[in-house]
Structure formats: structure tokens, C-alpha cells
Amino acid sequence: MNNFDTLKQFVQDILEGSDSFVVSEHHLPGNGFKFLIDADTSFDIKRCVSATRQLRKKIEDAALFPEGDFTMEISSPGVDEPLKQFRQYVKNVGRLVKVDFVDAEEKPIIGRLKRTEKAEIELEITDKKKKTVTAVVVPFEKIKQTIVQIEF
């Protein structure tokens, strides 16, 4: 098992039993590592700091990088990060999202995420000019990316 695999296991161990989960993991140049973590509730700064401290302790206890020659970042996905896991879709039901399609010919749509199932999502599209609301079902296989929209 290489150092990156060991780190991934350490992160899984830290998150076990919580509602937190790894969204993505990246091995950066040299001994750099980045983990994006989300939670079914919220992965706030307090939880981020706690996870970082726990991971640093595990790294030190295992003497994974004896010279301390590594960098690591644990953070939650930013507002511009696409939803990558089903749990993120579930967490964001009720929020406004923009869906880009795999087929570049299909125009992106913005709507309120009303329902999430294993194979599809349902959006509620509001046309303010026509004063209509339409339900649109989108299979996951057609989605290139989904980004939560900030509402003011």
C-alpha cells in the first residue's frame, strides 16, 4: 500500500460512524494531498479542523513522512464544485441547481431539485414570463455536471 492509499484509509477511518463522506481525493505533486469532504448535514470549519488534526496525528503516529515533507488539505466542496455523489444530491433537494448535459447540443437547465432517485433527478422549472412551472425528469446518465446555484 502506498502513502496515498494509506492516507485515504486514514481519512475513511476518521469519518467512519459520522455523516461525513469523501467527495474527491487528489494526489498533488510531490507529497501533496487534498481531500474534499461533505456531510449529510454540514461539514463546517469546526469539523474540517477536527478532521485535519486527526489526520495529522495519524500521519505522525505512523511515521508516514518521517521528515515531515508533505502538504495536505481537507476542505468541504466550494459553492462552485459540481455535485459528485448521490448523497450530495439528496442533501440539496429543495435547492436551485444548474444541470449541464453530456450532450453538448442540449442546453443547460436551471431548476429546483425536487426529487432524487438512484437513476434520476426531478427538477421544477419555473418560467416567470409565462408564469408556468414544469417538472422535468433527468436521468443521471445524461448529466455532465450539476452545480447548486446561490440564491439571494
N, C-alpha and C positions, 0 to 999 in steps of 0.2 A: 504494500500500500504506500503510495507516495504522500508527500506532505499535504497536497491539496485534498486528496481523498480523506486523509486523517482530519483535516480541518472541517471538511463537510460533515464528517461523522460527529465531531465535537459540537458543531452547530446544531445538528439533529438532536444530540443528547441534551443540550441546553434547552431546546424548545419543547422537548418531549413532555407531555402532560399539560401543555398550555394550549391556548387557542391560536398560537403563532405558527407560521409556516414560512419556509423559504420560497420566495418567488423566483429568484435567479441568483446564480453564483458565477463569479468571474475570477479566473486566474490572470492577474495582471503581469506585466513584465517583471522579471526578477522574482522576488518573493513577495509579490503584492497580491492581495486578495480582497474581494468585495462581495458582500452578501446583502441582497435586498430581502427584507423580511416584512411580512404583513401579518395581520391577525384578523380573526373574525370580528373582533370588537375594534380595537385601535392599537396600533403599535406606536406609542408616543415616545417622546425623548427619554423619559424615565426608563421605559422598557428597553430602549435602544442602548442606553448607558449600561444598564444591568447586564444585558447580553454581551456587550463588548468587554466588560470587566470579567465576566465568567469565561469568555473565550480566551482572553489574555492569560488568565490563571491556568487554564487547561494547557495552553501552549507552553507556558513556563514550566509547569509540573512535568510535562512530557519531554522537556528539553528539545522541542521540535526544531527550534532555530537557536542553537547554543550561543551564537554571537549576537542574538537579538536583531539579526539582519532580516527584517520583514516589515511590511506595512499591511494594515488591514482596515477595512471599513465595513461597518454594519450600519445600515440605514433602512428606512422604510421607502417604498417607491414614491417618487415625486408625483406631483399632480399631472405632469405631462407623460408619465410612464403608462404604456398600454396595460390593460388587464391581461394577465398571462395565465392565470389559473382559475378554474371553475369557482373556487371559494371566493375569489375576488368579485366575480360576477354576482354571487349570492349576496355578498356584503353590500354591494352597490345597487341592489334593487331599490327603485324609487328615485334614483339619481338620473340626471340628464347625461347622456353619453353620445359620442360620435362614433359611428361604425364605418370603417373603411373596408372595402371588399377586395377579395383576392382578384376578382375580375376587374381590371383597371377600367373597363368600359362602364361599369356600374358606379353611379355617383354615390359618394358617401351620404349617409343619413344621420340626422340628429334627432333623438327622441328620448323619452323617459323609459328607462329599463323597468318593465312591469313584471316580468317573469323570467326565470332562468330554469331550464331543464337540462338534463345531461346532453341532449343533442341540439338544443336550440335556445334562442332567447326571444322574448317578445318585447317590442318597443311600442310606445304610444307616441305617434307623430301628430303634433298639433300644427295646423295651418291657420295662423292668426288672421290672414286676409280672408280666407274662405270660412273661417270660424268652424272648422271641422277637426275632428280627432279620429285618427285611423290607427288600428292595430296592425303591426307588421311583424311577422314571424321570420327570423333569420337563423338558418342552420349554422352551427359553429364552423362547419367545413367551408362556408363561403366568407367567413370573416378573416380579414387580413389583420386588423387590429381594432380594439375598442378603447377609447380614451374618455374618462369621466370629464365632463365639462364643468367649469366653475360657474356658479350662478351667484348673482349679486342681488 
